Amino acid sequence: MAVRTTSAKAAGAEAEGRLTALLTAAMAFSMLQLFLLGALGPRLVGELGVSPTALGLTTTIGFATAAVLSPVGGRMVDRTGPRRSLVVLLLVSAAALALIGAAPGPGFLLAAVALGGLPQALANPATNKAVLAAVPPSRRGAVTGMKQSGVQLGAFAAGLPLAALAGGVGWRGAVWTASAAAVLAALWAHRALPADPPARAAAPHPSPVPRGAIAWLAAFSLFLGCGIASVNTYVALFGAQRLGMGPTAAAALVAVLGIAGIAGRVGWSKAARPGRAEWLPGLLAAGAVLAAGLLAAALYVRPLVWIAAVAVGVFAVSGNAVSMVLVMQRAAPGRAGQDSALVAAGFFAGFAVGPPLFGRLAEAGRYGPGWLLVAAEFGVACAVATTWALRERRRGTRTEVPA
């Protein structure tokens, strides 16, 4: 009997590991296009004639599309199931990357980025739904942190191996390589995930407006996204234009941020147990304020840019993973996909708003005020999250609600 129990546990752990790897890959591909545009920014500015403002506009269009489509994507995931949604996510990611690689100029590039908004809209609802369906409650925090770290795995892939590949085969070849990898991941998802149940009818009038904890988390995510998007989009260009770094070294800043984000998302998500999780978003946003201050200080002490990149990953980037753990703890029954999408929509809206604001300052070479703007955005996120946590303590809400 003991042998059987041990074998069953080993099989369960192996299945969980495979699921986690797949969901991590899906999260990475959902946003890979935008990390690639940030990491390859110096090359795009030189070869395609993309201005710093237009570079920020790519992020705006991608995330504005994702924000608009997120409520629809969440309802779709709730109706059709995670396997269908993940396969669609990966195939559309592949198509968007292929079109980016073929872009003859800024206009075509922006259209391809808009297509990439659909995978972003599906990513959090589909992967969260898969976690809720297959992972026991005691393991959901750890698995969620790991799969959310896939976004930063995408940042690492864009900032190091793909950027290095671009140095050898050109930036188009690097993007097309990523597209082919997304197709392979779609085949993996189709073969590895269990079949979805029959699609069910949608609720008569699902509310597209977040309420309660979901509304607070969406507002927190809005301001957090503003700051993170500005760092993702402009830190490599900042390194190249103001700190005297070469294109590959500047892209490595994105990779460093990605590695730190992976560690932070896994670690903080494991710590996000009910009763403690409510306080973590405010704590992480406060750390992000300090990280943005270090980016501003790097104008005077250049090595600080590396410490700042690590700090942004550990604090700012990790805040999104913790918010997704909180969504799964508090989502209304049958609304895990929709509630995940509403919080993600706030995050994506921040990603759409932040870079254009920063881009105007970058265009004028005013990176110092730009990083202070990012610090202010993180400061508002901290205030929102702390206010919500204090309200939760007064209400005595500590119970995890099954989704």
ROKOLVO-957859 format. One record per residue (C-alpha): residue number from 1; y, x, z. Coordinates in nm, 3 decimals. Example, Ala and Ser with C-alpha at 12.3 -4.5 7.8 and 13.67 -1.06 7.14 Angstrom:
REM residues 2
(site 1, (-0.450, 1.230, 0.780))
(site 2, (-0.106, 1.367, 0.714))
//
This chain:
REM residues 403
(site 1, (0.000, 0.000, 0.000))
(site 2, (0.238, 0.286, 0.086))
(site 3, (0.164, 0.447, -0.251))
(site 4, (0.239, 0.121, -0.431))
(site 5, (0.564, 0.077, -0.241))
(site 6, (0.671, 0.433, -0.322))
(site 7, (0.585, 0.386, -0.690))
(site 8, (0.779, 0.060, -0.704))
(site 9, (1.082, 0.227, -0.547))
(site 10, (1.061, 0.517, -0.790))
(site 11, (1.035, 0.278, -1.086))
(site 12, (1.330, 0.078, -0.956))
(site 13, (1.540, 0.391, -0.911))
(site 14, (1.452, 0.506, -1.262))
(site 15, (1.547, 0.169, -1.413))
(site 16, (1.874, 0.170, -1.219))
(site 17, (1.947, 0.522, -1.342))
(site 18, (1.893, 0.421, -1.705))
(site 19, (2.113, 0.113, -1.664))
(site 20, (2.386, 0.320, -1.498))
(site 21, (2.378, 0.577, -1.780))
(site 22, (2.408, 0.304, -2.045))
(site 23, (2.693, 0.126, -1.870))
(site 24, (2.870, 0.459, -1.816))
(site 25, (2.843, 0.532, -2.190))
(site 26, (2.977, 0.185, -2.276))
(site 27, (3.281, 0.237, -2.055))
(site 28, (3.341, 0.579, -2.211))
(site 29, (3.335, 0.445, -2.567))
(site 30, (3.552, 0.144, -2.484))
(site 31, (3.857, 0.367, -2.431))
(site 32, (3.760, 0.687, -2.610))
(site 33, (3.998, 0.622, -2.898))
(site 34, (4.303, 0.631, -2.673))
(site 35, (4.197, 0.945, -2.490))
(site 36, (4.137, 1.109, -2.828))
(site 37, (4.486, 1.015, -2.945))
(site 38, (4.631, 1.168, -2.628))
(site 39, (4.423, 1.486, -2.646))
(site 40, (4.483, 1.527, -3.019))
(site 41, (4.850, 1.434, -2.986))
(site 42, (4.985, 1.781, -3.077))
(site 43, (4.771, 1.783, -3.395))
(site 44, (4.871, 1.426, -3.491))
(site 45, (5.239, 1.503, -3.442))
(site 46, (5.202, 1.800, -3.676))
(site 47, (4.965, 1.664, -3.944))
(site 48, (5.037, 1.289, -3.965))
(site 49, (5.404, 1.300, -3.879))
(site 50, (5.350, 1.087, -3.569))
(site 51, (5.656, 1.104, -3.342))
(site 52, (5.621, 1.111, -2.961))
(site 53, (5.748, 0.751, -2.952))
(site 54, (5.489, 0.643, -3.212))
(site 55, (5.220, 0.823, -3.015))
(site 56, (5.311, 0.610, -2.714))
(site 57, (5.310, 0.302, -2.937))
(site 58, (4.940, 0.358, -3.015))
(site 59, (4.863, 0.309, -2.648))
(site 60, (5.093, 0.007, -2.631))
(site 61, (4.926, -0.168, -2.924))
(site 62, (4.572, -0.091, -2.807))
(site 63, (4.626, -0.216, -2.456))
(site 64, (4.848, -0.509, -2.548))
(site 65, (4.564, -0.629, -2.771))
(site 66, (4.317, -0.573, -2.487))
(site 67, (4.537, -0.760, -2.239))
(site 68, (4.570, -1.061, -2.470))
(site 69, (4.198, -1.069, -2.551))
(site 70, (4.072, -1.003, -2.196))
(site 71, (4.062, -1.367, -2.072))
(site 72, (3.878, -1.469, -2.390))
(site 73, (3.644, -1.171, -2.356))
(site 74, (3.567, -1.258, -1.996))
(site 75, (3.472, -1.616, -2.086))
(site 76, (3.261, -1.486, -2.375))
(site 77, (3.067, -1.254, -2.143))
(site 78, (3.007, -1.535, -1.893))
(site 79, (2.873, -1.756, -2.173))
(site 80, (2.669, -1.512, -2.382))
(site 81, (2.551, -1.243, -2.141))
(site 82, (2.597, -0.867, -2.108))
(site 83, (2.357, -0.739, -2.377))
(site 84, (2.520, -0.918, -2.669))
(site 85, (2.863, -0.826, -2.537))
(site 86, (2.779, -0.457, -2.495))
(site 87, (2.634, -0.428, -2.845))
(site 88, (2.949, -0.586, -2.992))
(site 89, (3.166, -0.357, -2.778))
(site 90, (2.996, -0.041, -2.905))
(site 91, (2.987, -0.143, -3.272))
(site 92, (3.354, -0.238, -3.276))
(site 93, (3.435, 0.091, -3.097))
(site 94, (3.252, 0.275, -3.375))
(site 95, (3.447, 0.086, -3.642))
(site 96, (3.783, 0.153, -3.476))
(site 97, (3.707, 0.526, -3.442))
(site 98, (3.597, 0.547, -3.806))
(site 99, (3.922, 0.385, -3.920))
(site 100, (4.131, 0.615, -3.700))
(site 101, (3.958, 0.911, -3.865))
(site 102, (4.047, 0.772, -4.208))
(site 103, (4.412, 0.693, -4.124))
(site 104, (4.652, 0.827, -4.392))
(site 105, (4.959, 0.768, -4.176))
(site 106, (5.102, 0.611, -3.859))
(site 107, (5.085, 0.249, -3.984))
(site 108, (4.712, 0.254, -4.059))
(site 109, (4.654, 0.440, -3.734))
(site 110, (4.823, 0.163, -3.534))
(site 111, (4.612, -0.106, -3.706))
(site 112, (4.291, 0.081, -3.620))
(site 113, (4.402, 0.116, -3.260))
(site 114, (4.464, -0.261, -3.241))
(site 115, (4.102, -0.322, -3.343))
(site 116, (3.998, -0.097, -3.056))
(site 117, (4.154, -0.343, -2.813))
(site 118, (3.848, -0.571, -2.837))
(site 119, (3.601, -0.321, -2.683))
(site 120, (3.847, -0.262, -2.402))
(site 121, (3.867, -0.637, -2.336))
(site 122, (3.486, -0.664, -2.314))
(site 123, (3.413, -0.348, -2.116))
(site 124, (3.479, -0.446, -1.754))
(site 125, (3.346, -0.805, -1.775))
(site 126, (3.026, -0.702, -1.958))
(site 127, (2.942, -0.403, -1.739))
(site 128, (3.030, -0.585, -1.415))
(site 129, (2.810, -0.877, -1.519))
(site 130, (2.523, -0.636, -1.588))
(site 131, (2.563, -0.479, -1.243))
(site 132, (2.564, -0.818, -1.070))
(site 133, (2.252, -0.924, -1.262))
(site 134, (2.041, -0.612, -1.207))
(site 135, (2.164, -0.416, -0.903))
(site 136, (2.112, -0.517, -0.537))
(site 137, (2.433, -0.569, -0.334))
(site 138, (2.380, -0.254, -0.128))
(site 139, (2.388, -0.038, -0.444))
(site 140, (2.665, -0.213, -0.639))
(site 141, (2.948, 0.003, -0.510))
(site 142, (2.774, 0.327, -0.608))
(site 143, (2.667, 0.198, -0.950))
(site 144, (3.012, 0.050, -1.017))
(site 145, (3.181, 0.378, -0.930))
(site 146, (2.949, 0.568, -1.160))
(site 147, (2.987, 0.332, -1.457))
(site 148, (3.366, 0.315, -1.409))
(site 149, (3.366, 0.695, -1.419))
(site 150, (3.254, 0.655, -1.780))
(site 151, (3.618, 0.601, -1.871))
(site 152, (3.695, 0.947, -1.736))
(site 153, (3.386, 1.084, -1.904))
(site 154, (3.555, 0.969, -2.223))
(site 155, (3.870, 1.158, -2.117))
(site 156, (3.661, 1.471, -2.060))
(site 157, (3.487, 1.433, -2.397))
(site 158, (3.821, 1.388, -2.573))
(site 159, (3.992, 1.672, -2.391))
(site 160, (3.724, 1.940, -2.421))
(site 161, (3.424, 1.911, -2.657))
(site 162, (3.587, 1.683, -2.915))
(site 163, (3.917, 1.872, -2.902))
(site 164, (3.725, 2.196, -2.947))
(site 165, (3.533, 2.041, -3.237))
(site 166, (3.864, 1.940, -3.393))
(site 167, (3.962, 2.306, -3.391))
(site 168, (3.660, 2.380, -3.612))
(site 169, (3.612, 2.077, -3.839))
(site 170, (3.954, 1.912, -3.810))
(site 171, (4.065, 1.618, -3.604))
(site 172, (3.922, 1.365, -3.851))
(site 173, (3.575, 1.519, -3.831))
(site 174, (3.588, 1.507, -3.450))
(site 175, (3.683, 1.137, -3.451))
(site 176, (3.409, 1.050, -3.703))
(site 177, (3.155, 1.232, -3.485))
(site 178, (3.257, 1.008, -3.195))
(site 179, (3.218, 0.702, -3.421))
(site 180, (2.861, 0.797, -3.511))
(site 181, (2.779, 0.846, -3.142))
(site 182, (2.906, 0.493, -3.068))
(site 183, (2.667, 0.348, -3.328))
(site 184, (2.376, 0.529, -3.160))
(site 185, (2.486, 0.390, -2.822))
(site 186, (2.486, 0.036, -2.968))
(site 187, (2.123, 0.082, -3.078))
(site 188, (2.040, 0.211, -2.730))
(site 189, (2.197, -0.097, -2.566))
(site 190, (2.010, -0.334, -2.797))
(site 191, (1.675, -0.171, -2.718))
(site 192, (1.722, -0.096, -2.349))
(site 193, (1.878, -0.411, -2.204))
(site 194, (1.679, -0.728, -2.139))
(site 195, (1.748, -1.022, -2.365))
(site 196, (2.034, -1.245, -2.256))
(site 197, (1.960, -1.603, -2.153))
(site 198, (2.059, -1.870, -2.404))
(site 199, (2.436, -1.896, -2.439))
(site 200, (2.573, -2.164, -2.214))
(site 201, (2.868, -2.394, -2.261))
(site 202, (3.198, -2.285, -2.116))
(site 203, (3.351, -2.459, -1.817))
(site 204, (3.565, -2.755, -1.925))
(site 205, (3.900, -2.598, -1.839))
(site 206, (3.860, -2.240, -1.714))
(site 207, (4.187, -2.128, -1.559))
(site 208, (4.341, -1.824, -1.730))
(site 209, (4.570, -1.765, -1.431))
(site 210, (4.447, -1.532, -1.156))
(site 211, (4.462, -1.670, -0.803))
(site 212, (4.419, -1.536, -0.452))
(site 213, (4.278, -1.184, -0.427))
(site 214, (4.233, -1.167, -0.805))
(site 215, (4.608, -1.223, -0.855))
(site 216, (4.698, -0.944, -0.612))
(site 217, (4.452, -0.705, -0.774))
(site 218, (4.590, -0.791, -1.119))
(site 219, (4.946, -0.713, -1.003))
(site 220, (4.832, -0.386, -0.844))
(site 221, (4.649, -0.294, -1.165))
(site 222, (4.959, -0.368, -1.376))
(site 223, (5.171, -0.101, -1.206))
(site 224, (4.882, 0.140, -1.165))
(site 225, (4.813, 0.111, -1.539))
(site 226, (5.177, 0.183, -1.626))
(site 227, (5.159, 0.521, -1.455))
(site 228, (4.808, 0.623, -1.562))
(site 229, (4.874, 0.540, -1.927))
(site 230, (5.186, 0.757, -1.934))
(site 231, (4.993, 1.052, -1.791))
(site 232, (4.698, 1.003, -2.027))
(site 233, (4.921, 0.979, -2.333))
(site 234, (5.177, 1.249, -2.263))
(site 235, (5.032, 1.514, -2.034))
(site 236, (4.887, 1.717, -2.325))
(site 237, (5.214, 1.691, -2.520))
(site 238, (5.404, 1.787, -2.203))
(site 239, (5.187, 2.097, -2.168))
(site 240, (5.238, 2.195, -2.531))
(site 241, (5.611, 2.122, -2.560))
(site 242, (5.747, 2.218, -2.219))
(site 243, (5.493, 2.448, -2.056))
(site 244, (5.412, 2.667, -2.356))
(site 245, (5.042, 2.579, -2.374))
(site 246, (4.840, 2.590, -2.697))
(site 247, (4.687, 2.266, -2.835))
(site 248, (4.338, 2.334, -2.695))
(site 249, (4.466, 2.437, -2.351))
(site 250, (4.696, 2.134, -2.341))
(site 251, (4.405, 1.905, -2.432))
(site 252, (4.206, 2.063, -2.147))
(site 253, (4.452, 1.897, -1.906))
(site 254, (4.304, 1.563, -2.016))
(site 255, (3.954, 1.702, -1.957))
(site 256, (4.044, 1.821, -1.607))
(site 257, (4.193, 1.482, -1.528))
(site 258, (3.872, 1.323, -1.655))
(site 259, (3.641, 1.537, -1.440))
(site 260, (3.850, 1.469, -1.129))
(site 261, (3.851, 1.097, -1.214))
(site 262, (3.472, 1.090, -1.235))
(site 263, (3.436, 1.245, -0.890))
(site 264, (3.705, 1.020, -0.745))
(site 265, (3.570, 0.696, -0.890))
(site 266, (3.217, 0.764, -0.769))
(site 267, (3.324, 0.876, -0.423))
(site 268, (3.584, 0.611, -0.351))
(site 269, (3.367, 0.329, -0.488))
(site 270, (3.084, 0.426, -0.254))
(site 271, (3.332, 0.407, 0.034))
(site 272, (3.460, 0.063, -0.074))
(site 273, (3.261, -0.150, 0.169))
(site 274, (3.395, -0.492, 0.276))
(site 275, (3.645, -0.444, 0.557))
(site 276, (3.740, -0.098, 0.432))
(site 277, (3.776, -0.158, 0.059))
(site 278, (4.091, -0.370, 0.102))
(site 279, (4.287, -0.067, 0.227))
(site 280, (4.178, 0.180, -0.037))
(site 281, (4.401, 0.067, -0.330))
(site 282, (4.719, 0.126, -0.129))
(site 283, (4.592, 0.462, -0.004))
(site 284, (4.500, 0.577, -0.354))
(site 285, (4.832, 0.463, -0.501))
(site 286, (5.016, 0.663, -0.232))
(site 287, (4.821, 0.972, -0.335))
(site 288, (4.912, 0.898, -0.698))
(site 289, (5.283, 0.907, -0.608))
(site 290, (5.236, 1.264, -0.483))
(site 291, (5.045, 1.354, -0.799))
(site 292, (5.333, 1.236, -1.020))
(site 293, (5.571, 1.443, -0.808))
(site 294, (5.359, 1.751, -0.879))
(site 295, (5.388, 1.686, -1.254))
(site 296, (5.767, 1.687, -1.220))
(site 297, (5.750, 2.006, -1.011))
(site 298, (5.539, 2.174, -1.283))
(site 299, (5.859, 2.212, -1.486))
(site 300, (5.955, 2.479, -1.232))
(site 301, (5.611, 2.604, -1.119))
(site 302, (5.386, 2.572, -1.423))
(site 303, (5.043, 2.616, -1.257))
(site 304, (5.112, 2.297, -1.058))
(site 305, (5.029, 2.097, -1.372))
(site 306, (4.657, 2.169, -1.316))
(site 307, (4.671, 2.054, -0.953))
(site 308, (4.863, 1.746, -1.066))
(site 309, (4.598, 1.661, -1.327))
(site 310, (4.327, 1.681, -1.059))
(site 311, (4.532, 1.465, -0.821))
(site 312, (4.596, 1.197, -1.083))
(site 313, (4.221, 1.176, -1.142))
(site 314, (4.124, 1.167, -0.774))
(site 315, (4.385, 0.911, -0.669))
(site 316, (4.539, 0.710, -0.954))
(site 317, (4.238, 0.684, -1.182))
(site 318, (4.006, 0.600, -0.891))
(site 319, (4.217, 0.299, -0.797))
(site 320, (4.088, 0.101, -1.095))
(site 321, (3.724, 0.156, -0.994))
(site 322, (3.791, 0.036, -0.640))
(site 323, (3.967, -0.274, -0.773))
(site 324, (3.655, -0.357, -0.978))
(site 325, (3.436, -0.324, -0.667))
(site 326, (3.671, -0.567, -0.493))
(site 327, (3.647, -0.809, -0.786))
(site 328, (3.269, -0.817, -0.759))
(site 329, (3.292, -0.869, -0.384))
(site 330, (3.531, -1.162, -0.422))
(site 331, (3.469, -1.320, -0.762))
(site 332, (3.411, -1.695, -0.756))
(site 333, (3.053, -1.800, -0.834))
(site 334, (2.993, -1.798, -1.210))
(site 335, (3.331, -1.632, -1.279))
(site 336, (3.246, -1.262, -1.245))
(site 337, (3.323, -1.198, -1.612))
(site 338, (3.641, -1.405, -1.616))
(site 339, (3.778, -1.262, -1.289))
(site 340, (3.697, -0.906, -1.400))
(site 341, (3.881, -0.975, -1.724))
(site 342, (4.191, -1.110, -1.548))
(site 343, (4.223, -0.799, -1.332))
(site 344, (4.154, -0.581, -1.637))
(site 345, (4.424, -0.771, -1.828))
(site 346, (4.678, -0.664, -1.566))
(site 347, (4.562, -0.304, -1.601))
(site 348, (4.579, -0.318, -1.979))
(site 349, (4.924, -0.477, -1.971))
(site 350, (5.039, -0.179, -1.765))
(site 351, (4.889, 0.055, -2.021))
(site 352, (5.085, -0.129, -2.291))
(site 353, (5.419, -0.113, -2.106))
(site 354, (5.412, 0.235, -1.950))
(site 355, (5.395, 0.476, -2.248))
(site 356, (5.687, 0.329, -2.450))
(site 357, (5.912, 0.364, -2.145))
(site 358, (5.797, 0.721, -2.093))
(site 359, (5.809, 0.789, -2.468))
(site 360, (6.183, 0.735, -2.488))
(site 361, (6.233, 1.000, -2.222))
(site 362, (5.981, 1.235, -2.387))
(site 363, (6.159, 1.197, -2.721))
(site 364, (6.473, 1.331, -2.553))
(site 365, (6.277, 1.608, -2.378))
(site 366, (6.341, 1.452, -2.036))
(site 367, (5.995, 1.494, -1.887))
(site 368, (6.126, 1.538, -1.532))
(site 369, (6.277, 1.186, -1.514))
(site 370, (5.967, 1.060, -1.695))
(site 371, (5.733, 1.181, -1.422))
(site 372, (5.966, 1.038, -1.158))
(site 373, (5.941, 0.703, -1.338))
(site 374, (5.562, 0.733, -1.314))
(site 375, (5.595, 0.806, -0.941))
(site 376, (5.803, 0.488, -0.901))
(site 377, (5.538, 0.282, -1.084))
(site 378, (5.267, 0.415, -0.855))
(site 379, (5.495, 0.341, -0.558))
(site 380, (5.521, -0.026, -0.656))
(site 381, (5.141, -0.040, -0.694))
(site 382, (5.112, 0.102, -0.341))
(site 383, (5.350, -0.162, -0.205))
(site 384, (5.160, -0.448, -0.372))
(site 385, (4.820, -0.324, -0.252))
(site 386, (4.937, -0.259, 0.104))
(site 387, (5.103, -0.601, 0.128))
(site 388, (4.780, -0.767, 0.012))
(site 389, (4.570, -0.567, 0.260))
(site 390, (4.799, -0.671, 0.547))
(site 391, (4.772, -1.037, 0.440))
(site 392, (4.395, -1.005, 0.428))
(site 393, (4.388, -0.860, 0.780))
(site 394, (4.600, -1.144, 0.912))
(site 395, (4.371, -1.398, 0.745))
(site 396, (4.062, -1.222, 0.876))
(site 397, (3.898, -1.222, 0.530))
(site 398, (3.611, -0.976, 0.537))
(site 399, (3.323, -1.167, 0.381))
(site 400, (3.174, -1.063, 0.047))
(site 401, (3.136, -1.362, -0.182))
(site 402, (2.833, -1.346, -0.412))
(site 403, (2.915, -1.384, -0.783))
//
